[in-house]
Amino acid sequence: MSWYLIFFSWLVAMIATLGSLFFSEVMSFPPCVLCWYQRICMYPLTLILLTGLFPLKKEVFKFSFPIVLVGWTISIYHNLLYYKLIPESAAPCSQGISCTTSYISWAGFITIPLLALMAFTTIGILLLVFKRKYSEKR
Amino acid sequence: MRKDKLIVTASVAALIIGFVLLAWMYQDKQSKKLETARLQNESNLDRSHSPSLGPANAKVTLVEFMDPECESCRAFYPFVKKIMADNEGQIRLVIRYTLFHGNSELAASLLEASRLQGKFWQTLEYFFEYQPQWGSHHNPRPELLWEYLPKIGLDVDQLKKDLQNPVIAKNIATDAVDGNLLGVRQTPSFFINGKPLKEFGYQQLKSAIEMEIQK
């Protein structure tokens, strides 16, 4: 069962990676600075989690969780900016692509920063559940 | 194959196929959208304000969206001239501006002002010839353009007066809007009797024009 927890984490990371590439390469949306930082955290997960699956290692939590946490933190910050919960003047991205440019809005509220946050959150929760299951076994 | 490996392999395959399929569908949709926009704006392709060369009743109207500061436009210009010469009297060339570079707006304004003195083509050829100097990417020197003008035989005082004419700015702005609506994303972009040149290249342009002449 634990195997599937890591498998689904990997699947979410894969979908997030391919999805972000779809936005930038196929739909030609230029990624903003904060999006790049989140990509830096998301892309390696597709390989790290895969390595953790064959064979399943409990260390996969140790290796991947810090990256997820960093990505999640940037994502939270990005969403707070995006939904104007903190003012943009505090943003590090004053030149180039604005981090609050809206490219998509599905069903009225689903945006690219929100998708990223959902991905990081899902992976984080799956990894935490995995860790708990593993420690219970002992 | 073990079950876990099978699941992962199948997922990878499904994700990649899904990605490619979606990308293909998206691009197909986009190109259809572009085509519709182009058809809706077809009447804006050949405007009376644009500089043109060749007889008004020529069999082929070749519209070129270009930028005097664009290297490919410079490189392509002799080919266009050669095709015009090889098919004398059969082609009418219409020049429209799609300005992507730092000083292209100045160059285009100067070209338009030189047109009022009947020296558009001479000025365009001169600007193209010396483009590596005034339009260098590392060290652009737009001030050089002013030095060229007397050498082309233009009355610089008159030209400075003409530059104030709001029609020049208006025509350049119209070209930008039309180019955008017609789906021009790169320079040079050619339209042969209203049809866009799908695949860019000298040979492709040549055969597209020859096909229209033979019609």
Interface residues (C-beta under 8 A of the other chain):
Chain A: W3 F7 W10 L11 M14 I15 L18 L21 F22 V26 M27 L50 L53 F54
Chain B: D4 K5 I7 V8 S11 V12 L15 G18 F19 L22 A23 Y26 Q27
